[in-house]
Amino acid sequence: MTPPSIDVAIERGSKRAFASALAWPGWARSGRDEESALDSLLSYGPRYADALRGARTGFRAPKDAKALVVVERLKGDATTDFGAPSIAPAVDADPVDARELRRLRTILEATWGAFDRAADAARGKKLRTGPRGGGRSLNKIVAHVLSADGGYVRRIAGRAPAVDERDPWSAADNIRDVIGDALGRAAREGLPERGPRGGAMWTVRYFVRRSAWHVLDHTWEIEDRTPGR
């Protein structure tokens, strides 16, 4: 039985490329070029499946690169080369009905759960550093991820509290509640093209894609840097 194909967008800058599974926000990996980005995406399929465990999304990690079908190629920018996906694929402009919103929120909330589990497993341990001693502490990673989500939610007309780096978890529930409310409101009522200060707004789909990628990228960083894992 032939496994279902998975549509993928390639975002390519001058130094780095990202491969993103269009139907599965958060499953996006980078490489030096399109081929290496696709290889990395495939290799992280099982980790993505583990992040979504218990969420009943129906995701199954493909076993073969033939399942990944590139349907869109996007020109990246400096952010792409810096190491973050930056360009929204065309599908992210599609409207979001109530059923799709539930699916997107289920995936996003599953990534939060994966992040929380990784952080809990690392609590009290000194994360491994790179060859030059680089790498944020666990507290700083948590603060960075929550602060980023607090910034992202402004792109869908939400306003989240500031994060105290000394106790970043104290803001987590509030930020996540703000995100849920803003996503629901944006799906029902729509969003202006630009914010009150002139910045470009994001679509619901792109918000979930970008946020889920960022959360999982640091989830996997924590897992890879935790001693004993």
DRENKOLTOR-801151 format. One record per residue (C-alpha): residue number from 0; residue in three letters; chain; x, y, z. Coordinates in Angstrom, 1 decimal, decimal comma, m for minus. Layout:
# DRENKOLTOR-801151
nr;rest;kette;xx;yy;zz
NUM;ala;A;X;Y;Z
...
This chain:
# DRENKOLTOR-801151
nr;rest;kette;xx;yy;zz
0;met;A;0,0;0,0;0,0
1;thr;A;1,5;3,3;m1,1
2;pro;A;1,8;5,8;1,9
3;pro;A;0,1;9,2;1,3
4;ser;A;2,4;11,9;m0,1
5;ile;A;3,2;15,0;2,0
6;asp;A;3,3;18,4;0,3
7;val;A;6,4;20,4;1,2
8;ala;A;7,5;24,0;0,5
9;ile;A;11,1;24,9;0,1
10;glu;A;12,3;28,3;1,2
11;arg;A;15,7;29,0;m0,1
12;gly;A;18,1;31,8;0,8
13;ser;A;21,7;32,3;m0,4
14;lys;A;23,2;30,1;2,4
15;arg;A;20,4;28,0;3,8
16;ala;A;17,2;26,3;2,8
17;phe;A;14,1;25,2;4,8
18;ala;A;11,8;22,3;4,0
19;ser;A;8,3;22,7;5,6
20;ala;A;5,5;20,2;5,6
21;leu;A;2,5;22,3;4,5
22;ala;A;m0,2;20,4;6,4
23;trp;A;1,9;19,9;9,6
24;pro;A;3,0;23,1;11,3
25;gly;A;6,2;22,8;13,2
26;trp;A;7,7;20,0;11,0
27;ala;A;10,3;22,1;9,2
28;arg;A;14,0;21,6;9,1
29;ser;A;16,9;23,4;7,4
30;gly;A;20,0;22,4;5,4
31;arg;A;22,6;24,0;3,2
32;asp;A;20,4;23,3;0,2
33;glu;A;17,1;21,8;m0,9
34;glu;A;18,3;18,2;m0,8
35;ser;A;19,9;18,4;2,7
36;ala;A;16,8;20,2;4,0
37;leu;A;14,5;17,5;2,8
38;asp;A;16,8;14,8;4,3
39;ser;A;16,7;16,6;7,6
40;leu;A;12,9;16,9;7,4
41;leu;A;12,6;13,2;6,8
42;ser;A;14,9;12,4;9,7
43;tyr;A;12,9;14,5;12,1
44;gly;A;9,6;12,9;11,2
45;pro;A;9,7;10,4;14,1
46;arg;A;10,5;13,3;16,5
47;tyr;A;7,6;15,3;15,2
48;ala;A;5,4;12,3;15,6
49;asp;A;6,6;11,9;19,2
50;ala;A;5,8;15,6;19,9
51;leu;A;2,2;15,1;18,7
52;arg;A;1,7;11,8;20,6
53;gly;A;m1,6;11,7;22,3
54;ala;A;m3,0;14,5;20,2
55;arg;A;m4,9;12,3;17,7
56;thr;A;m3,8;14,2;14,7
57;gly;A;m3,4;11,2;12,4
58;phe;A;0,2;12,1;11,7
59;arg;A;2,5;9,2;10,6
60;ala;A;6,2;9,8;9,9
61;pro;A;7,1;8,7;6,4
62;lys;A;9,8;6,2;6,0
63;asp;A;11,0;7,2;2,6
64;ala;A;11,9;10,6;1,0
65;lys;A;9,7;9,7;m1,9
66;ala;A;6,7;10,6;0,3
67;leu;A;7,9;14,2;0,4
68;val;A;6,6;16,2;m2,6
69;val;A;7,9;19,7;m3,2
70;val;A;4,9;21,7;m4,4
71;glu;A;6,2;25,3;m3,8
72;arg;A;9,6;27,0;m3,9
73;leu;A;10,0;30,3;m2,1
74;lys;A;12,8;32,9;m2,2
75;gly;A;14,2;33,3;1,2
76;asp;A;15,8;36,3;2,8
77;ala;A;18,3;37,3;5,5
78;thr;A;16,2;35,7;8,2
79;thr;A;16,2;32,4;6,3
80;asp;A;20,0;32,5;6,1
81;phe;A;20,2;33,4;9,8
82;gly;A;18,3;30,2;10,6
83;ala;A;14,6;30,8;10,8
84;pro;A;11,9;30,3;8,2
85;ser;A;10,6;33,6;7,1
86;ile;A;8,4;33,4;4,1
87;ala;A;4,8;32,2;4,2
88;pro;A;3,7;29,6;1,7
89;ala;A;0,7;30,3;m0,5
90;val;A;m1,5;27,8;1,4
91;asp;A;m1,2;29,9;4,6
92;ala;A;m3,4;32,6;3,0
93;asp;A;m6,3;30,1;2,9
94;pro;A;m9,3;30,8;5,2
95;val;A;m9,6;28,8;8,4
96;asp;A;m12,9;27,3;9,4
97;ala;A;m13,8;26,1;12,9
98;arg;A;m12,7;22,5;12,1
99;glu;A;m9,4;23,5;10,8
100;leu;A;m8,8;25,9;13,6
101;arg;A;m9,3;23,1;16,1
102;arg;A;m6,8;21,0;14,2
103;leu;A;m4,2;23,8;14,1
104;arg;A;m4,7;24,5;17,8
105;thr;A;m4,4;20,8;18,6
106;ile;A;m1,0;20,7;16,9
107;leu;A;0,2;24,0;18,5
108;glu;A;m0,9;22,9;21,9
109;ala;A;0,9;19,5;21,4
110;thr;A;4,1;21,4;20,7
111;trp;A;3,7;23,3;23,9
112;gly;A;3,3;20,0;25,7
113;ala;A;6,4;18,6;24,1
114;phe;A;8,4;21,7;25,1
115;asp;A;7,1;21,5;28,7
116;arg;A;8,1;17,8;28,9
117;ala;A;11,6;18,5;27,6
118;ala;A;12,0;21,4;30,0
119;asp;A;10,8;19,3;32,9
120;ala;A;13,2;16,5;32,1
121;ala;A;16,1;19,0;32,0
122;arg;A;15,2;20,8;35,2
123;gly;A;18,0;20,8;37,7
124;lys;A;20,6;19,6;35,1
125;lys;A;23,3;21,7;33,4
126;leu;A;22,7;21,6;29,6
127;arg;A;25,6;20,5;27,5
128;thr;A;27,4;23,4;25,7
129;gly;A;28,9;23,6;22,3
130;pro;A;32,7;23,2;21,6
131;arg;A;33,2;26,8;22,5
132;gly;A;30,9;26,8;25,5
133;gly;A;28,0;28,3;23,7
134;gly;A;24,3;27,7;24,3
135;arg;A;21,6;29,3;26,5
136;ser;A;20,7;28,0;29,9
137;leu;A;17,4;26,2;30,3
138;asn;A;15,8;29,2;32,0
139;lys;A;17,0;31,5;29,2
140;ile;A;15,6;29,1;26,5
141;val;A;12,2;29,0;28,2
142;ala;A;12,2;32,8;28,5
143;his;A;13,3;33,1;24,9
144;val;A;10,5;30,8;23,6
145;leu;A;7,8;32,4;25,7
146;ser;A;9,0;36,0;24,8
147;ala;A;9,0;35,1;21,1
148;asp;A;5,4;33,8;21,3
149;gly;A;4,5;37,0;23,1
150;gly;A;6,0;38,9;20,2
151;tyr;A;4,4;36,7;17,5
152;val;A;0,9;37,1;18,9
153;arg;A;1,0;40,8;18,1
154;arg;A;1,0;39,7;14,5
155;ile;A;m2,5;38,4;15,0
156;ala;A;m3,7;41,3;17,1
157;gly;A;m3,0;39,8;20,5
158;arg;A;m1,2;41,4;23,5
159;ala;A;0,7;39,1;25,8
160;pro;A;2,4;39,9;29,1
161;ala;A;6,2;40,5;29,4
162;val;A;8,3;37,5;30,5
163;asp;A;10,5;37,7;33,6
164;glu;A;13,6;35,8;32,8
165;arg;A;14,1;34,9;36,5
166;asp;A;10,7;33,1;36,5
167;pro;A;9,6;32,7;32,8
168;trp;A;7,1;29,9;33,6
169;ser;A;4,9;32,4;35,5
170;ala;A;3,8;34,0;32,2
171;ala;A;3,4;30,7;30,2
172;asp;A;m0,3;30,1;30,9
173;asn;A;m1,3;33,7;30,3
174;ile;A;0,6;33,9;27,0
175;arg;A;m0,9;30,6;25,8
176;asp;A;m4,4;31,8;26,7
177;val;A;m3,8;35,1;24,8
178;ile;A;m2,7;33,1;21,8
179;gly;A;m5,8;30,8;21,9
180;asp;A;m8,1;33,8;22,1
181;ala;A;m6,3;35,7;19,4
182;leu;A;m6,3;32,7;17,0
183;gly;A;m10,1;32,3;17,5
184;arg;A;m10,8;35,9;17,0
185;ala;A;m8,6;36,2;13,9
186;ala;A;m10,2;33,1;12,3
187;arg;A;m13,8;34,4;13,0
188;glu;A;m13,3;38,1;12,3
189;gly;A;m10,2;38,3;10,1
190;leu;A;m7,2;40,6;10,5
191;pro;A;m6,1;43,9;8,9
192;glu;A;m3,2;43,7;6,4
193;arg;A;m1,1;45,9;8,7
194;gly;A;m1,0;46,5;12,4
195;pro;A;m1,5;49,8;14,2
196;arg;A;2,2;50,6;13,9
197;gly;A;2,4;49,7;10,3
198;gly;A;3,9;46,2;10,7
199;ala;A;2,7;43,3;8,5
200;met;A;0,2;41,0;10,1
201;trp;A;0,3;37,2;9,8
202;thr;A;m2,4;34,8;8,9
203;val;A;m3,7;32,3;11,4
204;arg;A;m2,0;29,4;9,5
205;tyr;A;1,3;31,2;9,3
206;phe;A;1,2;32,1;13,0
207;val;A;0,8;28,5;13,9
208;arg;A;3,4;27,3;11,5
209;arg;A;6,0;29,8;12,7
210;ser;A;5,3;29,4;16,4
211;ala;A;5,1;25,6;16,3
212;trp;A;8,5;25,5;14,4
213;his;A;10,1;27,8;17,0
214;val;A;8,8;25,8;20,0
215;leu;A;9,8;22,5;18,5
216;asp;A;13,2;23,8;17,4
217;his;A;14,0;24,6;21,0
218;thr;A;12,3;21,5;22,4
219;trp;A;14,7;19,4;20,3
220;glu;A;17,6;21,6;21,4
221;ile;A;16,8;21,0;25,0
222;glu;A;16,5;17,2;24,4
223;asp;A;19,8;17,1;22,5
224;arg;A;21,6;19,1;25,2
225;thr;A;20,2;17,3;28,3
226;pro;A;22,7;15,0;29,9
227;gly;A;21,7;11,4;29,9
228;arg;A;19,5;11,6;26,8
